Amino acid sequence: MGLPLSTLQWWLARARRRALSARPVTFTEIPLPIAPPPGAPAWAVEIVTATGVTVRLREPLPPAAVRTLVRGGRC
């Protein structure tokens, strides 16, 4: 009796999801000028994920809240 292909695919997909969610979230601090250039949006935080998703925040958030936001969206 063999293993159905769909079962193997499901196991592999589940293993990939678990591996992705186990990766730690890393942040890089980027120093900004004191005042934004004229006409530039005044974002307090801008996050660009590896998948190309951009999250912009007008107000800063605590790091734990940003981690939840990024992980919750599976970015």
The first five atom37 places (N, CA, C, CB, O) and aatype in JSON, in Angstrom:
{
  "aatype": [12, 7, 10, 14, 10, 15, 16, 10, 5, 17, 17, 10, 0, 1, 0, 1, 1, 1, 0, 10, 15, 0, 1, 14, 19, 16, 13, 16, 6, 9, 14, 10, 14, 9, 0, 14, 14, 14, 7, 0, 14, 0, 17, 0, 19, 6, 9, 19, 16, 0, 16, 7, 19, 16, 19, 1, 10, 1, 6, 14, 10, 14, 14, 0, 0, 19, 1, 16, 10, 19, 1, 7, 7, 1, 4],
  "atom_mask": [
    [1, 1, 1, 1, 1],
    [1, 1, 1, 0, 1],
    [1, 1, 1, 1, 1],
    [1, 1, 1, 1, 1],
    [1, 1, 1, 1, 1],
    [1, 1, 1, 1, 1],
    [1, 1, 1, 1, 1],
    [1, 1, 1, 1, 1],
    [1, 1, 1, 1, 1],
    [1, 1, 1, 1, 1],
    [1, 1, 1, 1, 1],
    [1, 1, 1, 1, 1],
    [1, 1, 1, 1, 1],
    [1, 1, 1, 1, 1],
    [1, 1, 1, 1, 1],
    [1, 1, 1, 1, 1],
    [1, 1, 1, 1, 1],
    [1, 1, 1, 1, 1],
    [1, 1, 1, 1, 1],
    [1, 1, 1, 1, 1],
    [1, 1, 1, 1, 1],
    [1, 1, 1, 1, 1],
    [1, 1, 1, 1, 1],
    [1, 1, 1, 1, 1],
    [1, 1, 1, 1, 1],
    [1, 1, 1, 1, 1],
    [1, 1, 1, 1, 1],
    [1, 1, 1, 1, 1],
    [1, 1, 1, 1, 1],
    [1, 1, 1, 1, 1],
    [1, 1, 1, 1, 1],
    [1, 1, 1, 1, 1],
    [1, 1, 1, 1, 1],
    [1, 1, 1, 1, 1],
    [1, 1, 1, 1, 1],
    [1, 1, 1, 1, 1],
    [1, 1, 1, 1, 1],
    [1, 1, 1, 1, 1],
    [1, 1, 1, 0, 1],
    [1, 1, 1, 1, 1],
    [1, 1, 1, 1, 1],
    [1, 1, 1, 1, 1],
    [1, 1, 1, 1, 1],
    [1, 1, 1, 1, 1],
    [1, 1, 1, 1, 1],
    [1, 1, 1, 1, 1],
    [1, 1, 1, 1, 1],
    [1, 1, 1, 1, 1],
    [1, 1, 1, 1, 1],
    [1, 1, 1, 1, 1],
    [1, 1, 1, 1, 1],
    [1, 1, 1, 0, 1],
    [1, 1, 1, 1, 1],
    [1, 1, 1, 1, 1],
    [1, 1, 1, 1, 1],
    [1, 1, 1, 1, 1],
    [1, 1, 1, 1, 1],
    [1, 1, 1, 1, 1],
    [1, 1, 1, 1, 1],
    [1, 1, 1, 1, 1],
    [1, 1, 1, 1, 1],
    [1, 1, 1, 1, 1],
    [1, 1, 1, 1, 1],
    [1, 1, 1, 1, 1],
    [1, 1, 1, 1, 1],
    [1, 1, 1, 1, 1],
    [1, 1, 1, 1, 1],
    [1, 1, 1, 1, 1],
    [1, 1, 1, 1, 1],
    [1, 1, 1, 1, 1],
    [1, 1, 1, 1, 1],
    [1, 1, 1, 0, 1],
    [1, 1, 1, 0, 1],
    [1, 1, 1, 1, 1],
    [1, 1, 1, 1, 1]
  ],
  "atom_positions": [
    [[0.85, -1.17, 0.0], [0.0, 0.0, 0.0], [0.9, 1.23, 0.0], [-0.97, 0.0, 1.23], [1.79, 1.35, 0.84]],
    [[0.67, 2.13, -0.93], [1.51, 3.32, -1.07], [0.9, 4.54, -0.39], [0.0, 0.0, 0.0], [-0.25, 4.53, 0.04]],
    [[1.7, 5.58, -0.32], [1.29, 6.86, 0.26], [0.7, 7.7, -0.86], [2.5, 7.59, 0.96], [1.36, 7.9, -1.89]],
    [[-0.52, 8.21, -0.7], [-1.09, 9.05, -1.75], [-0.26, 10.33, -1.94], [-2.56, 9.42, -1.41], [0.24, 10.89, -0.96]],
    [[-0.11, 10.76, -3.16], [0.66, 11.96, -3.48], [0.13, 13.18, -2.72], [0.64, 12.23, -4.98], [0.92, 13.99, -2.24]],
    [[-1.18, 13.31, -2.62], [-1.76, 14.48, -1.94], [-1.36, 14.52, -0.46], [-3.29, 14.46, -2.07], [-1.17, 15.61, 0.09]],
    [[-1.23, 13.36, 0.17], [-0.8, 13.32, 1.58], [0.64, 13.78, 1.71], [-0.96, 11.9, 2.15], [0.97, 14.56, 2.61]],
    [[1.5, 13.31, 0.84], [2.9, 13.73, 0.85], [3.0, 15.24, 0.63], [3.71, 12.97, -0.24], [3.75, 15.92, 1.33]],
    [[2.26, 15.76, -0.34], [2.28, 17.2, -0.61], [1.81, 17.99, 0.61], [1.4, 17.54, -1.84], [2.38, 19.02, 0.93]],
    [[0.78, 17.51, 1.28], [0.26, 18.18, 2.47], [1.33, 18.2, 3.57], [-1.03, 17.49, 2.98], [1.54, 19.23, 4.2]],
    [[1.99, 17.07, 3.8], [3.05, 17.0, 4.82], [4.18, 17.96, 4.5], [3.6, 15.56, 4.93], [4.68, 18.67, 5.38]],
    [[4.59, 18.0, 3.23], [5.68, 18.89, 2.83], [5.29, 20.36, 3.01], [6.07, 18.62, 1.38], [6.09, 21.16, 3.49]],
    [[4.07, 20.71, 2.62], [3.6, 22.1, 2.78], [3.56, 22.47, 4.26], [2.2, 22.28, 2.14], [3.94, 23.58, 4.63]],
    [[3.09, 21.57, 5.1], [3.03, 21.84, 6.54], [4.44, 22.02, 7.11], [2.29, 20.69, 7.28], [4.65, 22.9, 7.94]],
    [[5.37, 21.21, 6.68], [6.75, 21.33, 7.16], [7.36, 22.66, 6.72], [7.61, 20.15, 6.62], [8.09, 23.29, 7.49]],
    [[7.07, 23.1, 5.49], [7.58, 24.39, 5.01], [7.01, 25.55, 5.82], [7.25, 24.58, 3.52], [7.73, 26.47, 6.18]],
    [[5.7, 25.49, 6.11], [5.06, 26.56, 6.9], [5.69, 26.64, 8.29], [3.54, 26.32, 7.03], [5.96, 27.73, 8.79]],
    [[5.92, 25.48, 8.9], [6.53, 25.47, 10.24], [7.95, 26.02, 10.19], [6.54, 24.04, 10.81], [8.36, 26.75, 11.09]],
    [[8.69, 25.67, 9.16], [10.07, 26.16, 9.04], [10.08, 27.68, 8.85], [10.79, 25.47, 7.86], [10.93, 28.36, 9.42]],
    [[9.16, 28.21, 8.06], [9.09, 29.65, 7.84], [8.71, 30.4, 9.12], [8.09, 29.97, 6.74], [9.27, 31.45, 9.42]],
    [[7.77, 29.86, 9.86], [7.33, 30.54, 11.07], [8.37, 30.45, 12.18], [6.0, 29.96, 11.55], [8.32, 31.22, 13.14]],
    [[9.31, 29.52, 12.08], [10.33, 29.35, 13.12], [11.49, 30.33, 12.93], [10.85, 27.93, 13.11], [12.29, 30.51, 13.85]],
    [[11.6, 30.97, 11.77], [12.69, 31.91, 11.53], [12.52, 33.15, 12.4], [12.76, 32.3, 10.05], [11.41, 33.67, 12.51]],
    [[13.59, 33.62, 13.0], [13.48, 34.84, 13.81], [13.29, 36.07, 12.92], [14.73, 35.01, 14.69], [13.78, 36.12, 11.79]],
    [[12.59, 37.03, 13.44], [12.4, 38.29, 12.74], [13.59, 39.18, 13.06], [11.05, 38.98, 13.15], [13.94, 39.35, 14.23]],
    [[14.22, 39.73, 12.05], [15.36, 40.61, 12.28], [15.02, 42.01, 11.78], [16.63, 40.07, 11.58], [14.33, 42.18, 10.78]],
    [[15.53, 43.0, 12.48], [15.3, 44.39, 12.12], [16.64, 45.07, 11.92], [14.47, 45.11, 13.21], [17.63, 44.72, 12.57]],
    [[16.68, 46.02, 11.02], [17.87, 46.82, 10.78], [17.52, 48.27, 11.0], [18.45, 46.58, 9.35], [16.59, 48.79, 10.38]],
    [[18.26, 48.92, 11.87], [18.02, 50.34, 12.12], [18.66, 51.15, 11.0], [18.58, 50.77, 13.51], [19.82, 50.93, 10.65]],
    [[17.9, 52.07, 10.45], [18.39, 52.93, 9.39], [18.31, 54.37, 9.89], [17.58, 52.74, 8.05], [17.21, 54.88, 10.11]],
    [[19.44, 55.02, 10.07], [19.39, 56.4, 10.54], [18.75, 57.31, 9.49], [20.81, 56.9, 10.88], [19.03, 57.19, 8.3]],
    [[17.91, 58.2, 9.95], [17.22, 59.13, 9.06], [17.63, 60.55, 9.38], [15.69, 58.97, 9.17], [18.06, 60.84, 10.5]],
    [[17.51, 61.44, 8.42], [17.78, 62.84, 8.73], [16.76, 63.34, 9.74], [17.75, 63.71, 7.44], [15.67, 62.77, 9.88]],
    [[17.1, 64.41, 10.44], [16.21, 64.95, 11.47], [14.88, 65.37, 10.87], [16.87, 66.15, 12.17], [13.83, 65.08, 11.45]],
    [[14.89, 66.03, 9.74], [13.64, 66.46, 9.09], [13.57, 65.82, 7.7], [13.56, 68.03, 8.99], [14.57, 65.78, 6.98]],
    [[12.38, 65.31, 7.32], [12.26, 64.74, 5.97], [12.38, 65.85, 4.92], [10.92, 63.98, 5.82], [12.06, 67.0, 5.2]],
    [[12.83, 65.5, 3.74], [12.9, 66.51, 2.67], [11.51, 67.05, 2.35], [13.55, 65.9, 1.39], [10.51, 66.36, 2.57]],
    [[11.42, 68.26, 1.83], [10.11, 68.84, 1.48], [9.34, 67.92, 0.53], [10.28, 70.23, 0.84], [9.89, 67.43, -0.46]],
    [[8.07, 67.7, 0.84], [7.21, 66.88, 0.0], [7.27, 65.4, 0.29], [0.0, 0.0, 0.0], [6.48, 64.63, -0.25]],
    [[8.19, 64.97, 1.15], [8.31, 63.55, 1.48], [7.29, 63.18, 2.56], [9.75, 63.2, 1.95], [7.02, 63.98, 3.45]],
    [[6.73, 61.96, 2.49], [5.79, 61.55, 3.55], [6.52, 61.42, 4.88], [5.09, 60.21, 3.19], [7.69, 61.02, 4.92]],
    [[5.85, 61.74, 5.94], [6.46, 61.7, 7.27], [6.12, 60.37, 7.95], [5.98, 62.89, 8.14], [5.32, 60.34, 8.88]],
    [[6.74, 59.29, 7.49], [6.5, 57.98, 8.11], [7.44, 57.82, 9.29], [6.69, 56.84, 7.08], [8.63, 58.09, 9.18]],
    [[6.91, 57.37, 10.4], [7.74, 57.08, 11.56], [8.47, 55.75, 11.35], [6.9, 57.04, 12.86], [9.61, 55.59, 11.78]],
    [[7.78, 54.81, 10.69], [8.35, 53.48, 10.46], [7.95, 53.02, 9.06], [7.87, 52.46, 11.54], [6.81, 53.19, 8.64]],
    [[8.9, 52.45, 8.35], [8.61, 51.81, 7.07], [9.31, 50.46, 7.07], [9.07, 52.7, 5.84], [10.52, 50.38, 7.29]],
    [[8.54, 49.41, 6.82], [9.07, 48.05, 6.8], [8.83, 47.48, 5.42], [8.42, 47.14, 7.92], [7.7, 47.48, 4.92]],
    [[9.9, 46.98, 4.78], [9.78, 46.3, 3.5], [10.23, 44.87, 3.74], [10.63, 47.01, 2.36], [11.38, 44.63, 4.11]],
    [[9.33, 43.92, 3.53], [9.63, 42.52, 3.82], [10.33, 41.86, 2.64], [8.35, 41.77, 4.16], [10.41, 42.42, 1.55]],
    [[10.83, 40.67, 2.88], [11.52, 39.91, 1.84], [10.59, 39.58, 0.68], [12.09, 38.62, 2.42], [11.06, 39.37, -0.44]],
    [[9.28, 39.53, 0.93], [8.32, 39.23, -0.14], [7.86, 40.48, -0.87], [7.11, 38.5, 0.43], [7.03, 40.4, -1.78]],
    [[8.4, 41.66, -0.48], [8.05, 42.89, -1.17], [6.89, 43.65, -0.56], [0.0, 0.0, 0.0], [6.48, 44.67, -1.11]],
    [[6.34, 43.19, 0.54], [5.25, 43.89, 1.21], [5.83, 45.08, 1.96], [4.48, 42.93, 2.18], [6.81, 44.94, 2.68]],
    [[5.22, 46.27, 1.79], [5.66, 47.47, 2.48], [4.62, 47.86, 3.51], [5.92, 48.64, 1.49], [3.43, 47.96, 3.2]],
    [[5.07, 48.07, 4.75], [4.2, 48.51, 5.84], [4.73, 49.85, 6.3], [4.16, 47.47, 7.03], [5.89, 49.97, 6.67]],
    [[3.87, 50.88, 6.27], [4.27, 52.22, 6.71], [3.41, 52.64, 7.88], [4.15, 53.23, 5.55], [2.19, 52.48, 7.87]],
    [[4.05, 53.18, 8.89], [3.35, 53.6, 10.1], [3.64, 55.07, 10.37], [3.76, 52.73, 11.31], [4.79, 55.51, 10.31]],
    [[2.6, 55.83, 10.67], [2.79, 57.25, 10.99], [3.33, 57.44, 12.4], [1.47, 58.0, 10.83], [4.01, 58.42, 12.68]],
    [[3.03, 56.5, 13.28], [3.49, 56.56, 14.67], [4.36, 55.35, 14.95], [2.29, 56.63, 15.66], [4.09, 54.26, 14.45]],
    [[5.42, 55.52, 15.76], [6.24, 54.35, 16.1], [5.47, 53.35, 16.95], [7.51, 54.8, 16.84], [4.57, 53.72, 17.71]],
    [[5.83, 52.09, 16.82], [5.24, 51.02, 17.62], [6.35, 50.34, 18.41], [4.48, 50.0, 16.73], [7.51, 50.35, 17.98]],
    [[6.0, 49.75, 19.55], [7.01, 48.96, 20.27], [7.44, 47.78, 19.39], [6.45, 48.45, 21.63], [6.65, 47.27, 18.61]],
    [[8.7, 47.34, 19.52], [9.19, 46.23, 18.69], [8.32, 44.98, 18.75], [10.59, 45.87, 19.11], [8.16, 44.3, 17.74]],
    [[7.76, 44.67, 19.91], [6.91, 43.47, 20.02], [5.66, 43.61, 19.14], [6.5, 43.23, 21.49], [5.22, 42.63, 18.54]],
    [[5.1, 44.81, 19.06], [3.91, 45.02, 18.23], [4.27, 44.91, 16.75], [3.28, 46.4, 18.53], [3.49, 44.36, 15.96]],
    [[5.43, 45.42, 16.36], [5.87, 45.31, 14.96], [6.09, 43.84, 14.62], [7.16, 46.14, 14.71], [5.71, 43.4, 13.53]],
    [[6.72, 43.08, 15.53], [6.96, 41.65, 15.3], [5.63, 40.93, 15.08], [7.73, 41.03, 16.49], [5.52, 40.1, 14.18]],
    [[4.63, 41.23, 15.91], [3.32, 40.6, 15.77], [2.69, 40.97, 14.44], [2.4, 41.02, 16.92], [2.1, 40.12, 13.78]],
    [[2.81, 42.23, 14.05], [2.25, 42.69, 12.79], [2.88, 41.96, 11.61], [2.44, 44.19, 12.63], [2.17, 41.48, 10.72]],
    [[4.18, 41.87, 11.6], [4.89, 41.22, 10.49], [4.64, 39.72, 10.47], [6.38, 41.49, 10.59], [4.37, 39.15, 9.41]],
    [[4.72, 39.08, 11.61], [4.49, 37.62, 11.66], [3.04, 37.27, 11.4], [4.92, 37.05, 13.01], [2.75, 36.27, 10.75]],
    [[2.11, 38.09, 11.92], [0.69, 37.81, 11.73], [0.29, 37.83, 10.26], [0.0, 0.0, 0.0], [-0.58, 37.08, 9.84]],
    [[0.95, 38.69, 9.49], [0.65, 38.79, 8.06], [1.43, 37.79, 7.23], [0.0, 0.0, 0.0], [1.26, 37.73, 6.02]],
    [[2.28, 37.02, 7.87], [3.14, 36.04, 7.18], [3.86, 36.7, 6.02], [2.31, 34.84, 6.67], [3.89, 36.18, 4.91]],
    [[4.43, 37.86, 6.29], [5.15, 38.63, 5.27], [6.47, 37.98, 5.0], [5.35, 40.09, 5.69], [7.23, 38.46, 4.16]]
  ]
}
